[in-house]
Amino acid sequence: MEQTRDEALADALIKAGVTIPEKLEEAKAKFSGMATISKESIAGVIAEWAKSDEAKHYITAPINSGGGAMGSGYGRHEWPDEKRPADWDLWAFIPHCEYWKAVALSLDLEPPEHQNSVKGWPPEFERRCKIAEAHIEAKILKLSKAKNGYFSVDLSAFSEWAQSLGWSLPDRFPHGVEAQTAPAAQVETDNAETLSALFDPVPVEALEKMFPAGGQWRGWADKASSNGLAAARPERAKFNPYKAAVWFVNRGAEGWALSRCYRVLANNLPARSKDETHLLTGGIE
């Protein structure tokens, strides 16, 4: 099937090194309205533009024949042959970074400066990148624009999101100011499994009653494999309320914070866990 003009434009921009989705959309908008640029001339126009100073705002890494693209333009990543442990004396004081750097840090690996193509890194890194990219596309894992023009993730938010998926993180992975100043009932120190074990799996209807979302839980459950909710599904058609609540908050549910979810969860503990209510309330009734 012949490419459309927009598809040809997207391909040309990706080949030029515009791989971050937000940058790609911004660049596409810049050129798509220029009627003087024909589909046949797009490749040449973009190749010439890529040499300009303006293009530096959009291009995140040099072109590499080993590179690739996923979906709407998520680039793969270029890594040095030597893998080094993360420098936590540095990263403990950095609040945000590009999502693929956060993924590297989640594996206790020092991230490089530029992204383009993966070479010789653990399969788990590639797997986590794909999951992060899917959750960014679904707006579950949120990006913010940094002063340098790049889009980045808040490491404290990334930490909470990663743990909601059951990912193991290095002990020194930054939790940020938010986690340090949160109410006692919200602070989780590797406590996720303890809290999730308090609950029995429930059907999606029960989640809708606990965390009303206008009937959206059914649709989310149907797409659990792609939106990340599957991490809260221990058995077919049933979900762990605690893990589902964390997923719900990470999604950015309006009017919901983890503290509010904890209060709801405390009121919905099964009989076998009633004596452990303090784990959710922090001892405050």
C-alpha positions in Angstrom: 0.0 0.0 0.0 1.4 3.4 -1.0 2.3 5.8 1.8 0.3 8.9 2.5 2.0 12.3 2.7 1.8 12.2 6.5 3.3 8.7 6.7 6.1 9.8 4.4 6.7 12.8 6.6 6.8 10.7 9.8 9.2 8.2 8.2 11.5 11.0 7.0 11.6 12.7 10.4 12.3 9.4 12.2 15.1 8.6 9.8 16.5 12.1 10.6 16.6 11.2 14.3 13.3 12.7 15.6 12.4 9.7 17.8 10.7 11.1 21.0 6.9 11.0 20.3 6.2 14.6 21.4 9.0 16.0 19.3 7.8 13.9 16.4 4.3 15.3 16.6 5.6 18.8 17.0 7.8 18.4 13.9 5.0 16.8 11.9 2.7 19.7 12.7 5.5 22.1 11.6 5.8 20.6 8.1 2.4 19.1 7.4 0.8 22.5 6.8 3.4 23.5 4.1 1.5 22.8 0.9 4.6 23.7 -1.1 6.3 20.5 0.0 5.1 17.5 -2.1 5.1 13.9 -0.9 8.0 13.2 -3.4 10.1 16.0 -2.0 9.6 15.4 1.7 12.7 13.1 2.2 15.0 15.7 0.7 13.5 18.6 2.5 13.7 16.9 5.9 17.3 15.6 5.3 18.4 19.2 4.5 16.4 20.6 7.6 18.1 18.0 9.8 21.4 19.8 9.3 20.1 23.1 10.6 20.4 24.5 14.1 16.7 24.5 14.5 16.6 20.7 14.0 18.7 20.2 17.2 15.6 21.0 19.2 13.9 17.9 17.7 16.7 15.4 17.1 17.8 13.5 20.2 20.6 11.4 18.8 22.7 10.9 15.7 21.3 8.6 13.0 22.4 5.0 13.4 21.7 2.2 10.9 21.2 -0.2 13.8 18.4 2.0 15.1 14.7 1.4 14.7 11.3 2.8 15.7 8.3 1.5 17.5 4.8 2.6 16.7 4.6 6.4 16.4 8.4 6.8 16.7 9.8 5.6 20.0 13.5 5.2 19.3 15.6 2.3 20.4 18.7 3.1 22.4 22.5 3.2 21.9 24.5 1.8 24.7 28.2 1.6 25.3 29.7 -1.9 25.2 30.8 -1.7 28.8 27.8 -1.9 31.2 28.4 0.0 34.5 26.5 0.0 37.8 24.4 3.1 38.3 26.1 6.0 40.1 23.6 6.4 42.9 25.6 9.1 44.6 24.6 11.2 41.5 21.1 9.9 40.7 19.9 10.1 44.3 19.8 13.9 43.7 18.3 14.0 40.2 14.5 14.3 40.2 13.7 13.5 36.6 15.2 12.1 33.4 14.3 10.6 30.1 12.1 7.5 30.4 14.7 5.1 28.9 17.3 6.4 31.5 14.8 5.6 34.2 14.4 2.1 32.8 18.2 1.6 32.9 18.3 2.8 36.5 15.6 0.4 37.4 18.0 -2.4 36.5 20.9 -0.7 38.5 22.7 0.3 35.2 24.2 3.6 34.5 22.3 5.2 31.5 24.2 6.7 28.6 23.6 10.2 27.3 22.0 9.5 23.9 19.3 7.2 22.7 19.2 5.4 19.3 19.8 1.6 19.2 20.1 -1.2 21.8 23.3 -3.2 21.5 24.2 -6.0 23.8 22.1 -5.1 26.8 19.9 -7.5 28.9 16.6 -8.6 27.4 14.9 -7.3 30.6 15.9 -3.8 29.6 14.3 -4.1 26.2 11.2 -5.6 27.8 10.8 -2.8 30.3 11.3 -0.2 27.7 8.5 -1.6 25.6 6.2 -1.7 28.6 7.1 1.9 29.5 6.6 3.1 25.9 3.1 1.4 25.8 2.2 3.1 29.1 3.4 6.5 27.9 1.3 6.1 24.8 -1.7 5.2 27.0 -0.9 8.3 29.2 -0.6 6.0 32.3 3.1 6.9 32.7 3.2 10.7 32.2 6.0 12.8 30.7 6.9 16.4 31.5 8.9 18.9 29.4 12.3 19.7 30.9 14.1 23.0 30.5 16.4 21.5 27.8 13.4 20.8 25.6 13.5 17.0 26.2 10.5 15.1 27.7 11.2 13.3 30.9 9.6 11.3 33.7 9.6 12.2 37.4 11.7 9.4 39.1 9.4 9.3 42.2 6.4 8.8 39.9 8.3 6.2 37.8 9.2 4.4 41.0 5.6 4.1 42.1 4.5 3.1 38.6 7.2 0.5 38.3 6.4 -1.1 41.7 2.7 -1.2 40.8 3.8 -3.5 38.0 5.7 -5.7 40.4 9.1 -4.6 39.1 12.0 -4.9 41.5 14.0 -1.7 41.9 17.5 -1.1 43.4 17.4 -0.1 47.0 18.7 3.4 46.2 16.3 4.2 43.3 15.2 7.8 43.9 11.7 8.1 45.5 11.7 11.9 45.3 10.3 14.6 47.6 6.7 13.4 47.2 7.5 10.0 48.7 9.5 11.5 51.6 6.8 14.0 52.6 3.8 11.8 52.1 1.6 10.8 55.1 2.7 7.8 57.0 -0.1 5.7 55.6 1.2 6.3 52.1 4.8 5.6 52.6 5.7 2.1 51.2 9.1 0.7 52.0 9.0 -2.5 49.9 5.6 -3.1 51.5 3.6 -3.7 48.3 3.5 -7.4 48.5 2.5 -7.3 52.2 -0.4 -5.0 51.5 -1.6 -6.9 48.4 -1.6 -10.1 50.4 -4.2 -8.7 52.7 -6.8 -9.0 49.9 -8.6 -11.7 48.0 -9.1 -11.3 44.3 -12.4 -9.6 43.4 -14.4 -9.3 40.1 -14.3 -6.0 38.2 -17.7 -5.0 39.5 -16.2 -4.8 43.0 -13.5 -2.5 41.8 -16.1 -0.2 40.3 -17.9 -0.1 43.7 -14.7 0.7 45.6 -13.3 3.1 43.1 -16.2 4.5 41.1 -15.1 5.5 37.6 -18.3 5.9 35.6 -18.3 2.3 34.5 -14.8 2.4 33.0 -13.4 -0.5 35.0 -15.0 -3.0 32.6 -13.3 -1.5 29.6 -10.0 -1.3 31.5 -10.3 -4.9 32.5 -10.9 -6.0 28.9 -7.7 -4.2 27.9 -5.7 -5.2 31.0 -2.8 -6.8 29.0 -2.1 -3.6 27.1 -2.8 -0.9 29.8 -0.9 -2.6 32.7 -3.8 -3.6 34.8 -2.9 -7.2 34.1 -0.3 -6.9 36.9 -3.2 -6.7 39.3 -5.0 -9.8 37.9 -3.8 -12.9 39.8 -6.5 -15.1 38.2 -8.9 -15.0 35.3 -11.4 -12.1 35.5 -10.4 -11.2 39.1 -8.1 -8.5 40.5 -6.2 -7.7 43.6 -7.9 -4.6 45.1 -4.6 -3.1 46.4 -2.7 -3.5 43.1 -5.7 -2.3 41.2 -5.9 0.8 43.4 -2.2 1.7 42.8 -2.8 1.3 39.1 -5.9 3.5 39.3 -4.0 6.3 41.0 -1.0 6.1 38.7 -3.4 6.4 35.8 -4.2 9.9 37.1 -7.8 9.3 38.3 -9.3 12.7 39.1 -10.0 13.3 42.8 -8.1 10.2 43.8 -4.9 10.0 45.8 -3.2 7.0 47.3 -4.3 8.1 50.8 -8.0 8.1 49.7 -7.5 4.6 48.1 -6.0 3.4 51.4 -9.1 4.5 53.3 -11.4 2.7 50.9 -9.2 -0.4 51.0 -9.2 -0.4 54.8 -13.0 -0.5 54.7 -13.0 -3.4 52.3 -10.6 -5.8 54.0 -11.7 -9.4 54.0 -12.5 -10.8 57.5 -9.2 -12.6 57.6 -7.3 -9.3 57.4 -9.3 -7.1 59.7 -6.6 -7.2 62.4 -4.1 -5.7 59.9 -6.1 -2.5 59.2 -3.3 -0.4 60.8 -1.1 -1.3 57.8 -3.3 0.8 55.6 -4.4 3.5 58.1 -1.1 4.0 59.9 -2.8 3.4 63.2 -5.1 6.4 62.7 -8.7 5.4 62.9 
